[in-house]
């Protein structure tokens, strides 16, 4: 059942796969650097920081989505959820009020997942696994919505390498 749930989660979350658009970012960065680095640095730096945080959040959520839920994985789940929460905080800071509804929705879904993981830790059962899988889907869905909302500012964030 866990393998089936993980497979469904992976399939359901597959729509958030990368769709790089490397042509727009590198040429823009090259043009900005070639014209006048001092005059154009402040705006790209702000956008760049947001885009780096968006890419880091995407990578963190992808890692979380691929965790196998089992009796010995609670610590890994807790660590991965904490990482997603930290990355979301960075995005929230850099977004300066953009996508606030999506950020709030993701914060709520993370809180639900943390609660589900706590239940899983204290009482490992089929229902606890099911609740955790459901909460993971909620985080994946809210992340997809947030990343979609921010993709206008960061069209190549999915192509940015981050670990």
Secondary structure by P-SEA (a helix, b strand, c coil): caaaaaaaaaaaacccccccccccaaaaaaaaaacccccccaaaaaaaaaaaaaaaaaaaaaaaaacccccccaaaaaaaaaaaaaaaaaaaaaacccaaaaaaaaaaaaaaaaaaaaaaaacccaaaaaaaaaaaaaaaaaaaaaaaaaccccccccccccc
